Amino acid sequence: MSTNEGSLWGGRFADGPSDALAALSKSTHFDWVLAPYDVAAPVGLGDRWKATSARSDNAGGVVTWHLGLVTPAEHYAAVEQSDGPMTAFVDSFVAGATKSGFVTISGARWQRLDGGQPEDRALVLRGKGVTTMVTGGATFGELQTLASALRGG
């Protein structure tokens, strides 16, 4: 049995994780230290959701966090967080999007945005000092599933 000490998968498996999960694990531990806010990461999505990228940045004193995924239907979805100005952050992903109402997910009110560029749609939540967004070409249903799985943010 492998110990994989300090890894997100907990060392309960004989084989290590996929390369994407290993990269996420390394990034997430760093990001939890770097970010002045609670980094949101999905829990319990199932093995049909595939992590494709994870990164953080601290440019100009603004800390951003990104997690890219592919949904079970093979659509792109991402979790994006920033403690910088909300409007500029949101526009960098869904510029020109139309506000299309709100949806309540796990007791929180998320703004729906549709028809943006470069990403098609987003759900945006403003928290204490941090903006959390799920975005991508995924359907709103897939984005809601992702948002409902977020913990820590």
C-alpha positions in Angstrom: 0.0 0.0 0.0 1.3 3.4 -0.9 1.4 6.2 1.7 1.5 9.2 -0.7 1.9 11.3 2.4 0.4 14.8 2.3 -1.6 14.1 -0.9 -5.3 14.8 -1.4 -6.1 11.1 -2.2 -5.0 10.1 1.3 -2.7 7.2 0.5 -5.4 4.5 0.6 -4.6 3.1 -2.8 -1.9 0.8 -4.1 -1.4 2.9 -7.2 -0.9 6.6 -7.3 -3.4 9.1 -8.7 -3.7 10.2 -12.3 -1.1 12.9 -13.3 -3.9 15.5 -13.3 -4.9 14.7 -9.7 -1.3 14.6 -8.6 -0.8 18.1 -10.0 -3.9 19.3 -8.4 -2.8 17.9 -5.1 0.5 19.7 -5.2 -1.1 22.9 -6.4 -3.9 22.9 -3.8 -1.6 22.6 -0.8 0.4 25.6 -2.1 -2.7 27.6 -2.9 -4.2 27.0 0.6 -1.1 28.7 2.0 -0.8 31.5 -0.6 -4.5 32.6 -0.7 -5.7 35.0 1.9 -9.2 33.5 1.4 -10.5 29.9 1.7 -9.7 28.2 -1.6 -12.8 26.4 -3.0 -12.3 23.0 -4.5 -14.9 20.4 -5.5 -15.6 17.3 -3.3 -17.5 14.3 -4.4 -18.0 14.9 -8.1 -17.1 11.4 -9.0 -14.5 9.9 -11.2 -16.2 10.9 -14.5 -15.2 14.6 -13.8 -11.5 14.9 -14.8 -9.2 17.6 -13.5 -7.1 19.0 -16.3 -5.3 22.0 -14.7 -4.7 23.8 -11.5 -2.8 27.0 -10.8 -2.6 30.1 -8.7 -1.0 33.5 -9.1 -0.2 36.5 -7.0 0.2 39.2 -9.5 0.1 42.8 -8.2 -1.1 41.6 -4.8 -4.2 39.9 -6.3 -4.4 36.2 -5.6 -6.2 34.1 -8.2 -6.9 30.3 -8.1 -7.9 28.2 -11.1 -9.1 24.6 -11.4 -9.9 23.3 -14.9 -12.1 20.2 -15.4 -13.8 18.2 -18.1 -17.4 17.1 -17.2 -18.8 13.6 -17.8 -20.4 15.0 -21.0 -16.9 16.2 -22.1 -17.6 19.9 -21.6 -15.0 22.3 -20.2 -15.7 23.8 -16.7 -13.5 25.7 -14.3 -13.5 27.0 -10.8 -12.0 30.5 -10.7 -11.4 32.6 -7.6 -9.9 36.1 -7.0 -9.6 38.6 -4.2 -9.2 41.4 -6.8 -11.9 43.7 -8.2 -14.9 41.6 -9.1 -16.0 43.3 -12.3 -12.6 43.0 -14.0 -12.1 39.5 -12.8 -15.5 38.3 -14.1 -15.1 40.2 -17.4 -11.8 38.4 -18.0 -13.8 35.2 -18.4 -17.2 36.2 -19.7 -16.9 39.7 -21.1 -20.2 40.9 -22.6 -22.3 38.3 -20.9 -25.9 39.0 -20.1 -27.2 38.7 -16.5 -29.8 36.0 -16.6 -31.0 35.8 -13.1 -29.9 34.1 -9.9 -29.8 30.5 -8.7 -29.5 29.3 -5.1 -26.9 26.6 -4.6 -26.3 25.1 -1.1 -28.0 28.2 0.4 -25.9 30.8 -1.5 -27.2 33.1 -4.2 -25.2 32.8 -7.5 -25.6 35.3 -10.4 -26.1 33.6 -13.8 -24.2 35.0 -16.8 -24.8 33.9 -20.3 -23.3 34.6 -23.7 -19.9 35.7 -22.7 -16.5 35.6 -24.2 -14.2 33.7 -24.1 -16.4 31.4 -21.9 -20.0 30.9 -22.8 -21.5 31.1 -19.3 -20.8 31.5 -15.6 -22.2 31.3 -12.1 -20.7 34.0 -9.9 -20.7 34.2 -6.1 -19.3 37.2 -4.1 -18.1 36.2 -0.7 -16.1 37.9 2.0 -13.2 39.4 0.1 -13.3 36.8 -2.7 -15.2 36.2 -5.9 -15.9 32.6 -6.8 -16.9 31.7 -10.3 -17.7 28.4 -12.1 -17.5 29.0 -15.8 -16.9 27.3 -19.2 -18.7 25.8 -22.1 -20.4 23.3 -19.7 -24.2 23.6 -19.4 -25.7 25.5 -16.5 -26.7 22.2 -15.0 -23.1 21.0 -15.1 -21.9 24.4 -13.6 -24.5 24.1 -10.9 -23.3 20.5 -10.1 -19.8 21.8 -9.9 -20.8 24.8 -7.7 -22.7 22.5 -5.3 -19.6 20.4 -4.8 -17.4 23.3 -3.8 -16.0 23.2 -0.3 -13.7 25.6 1.5 -14.7 28.8 -0.3 
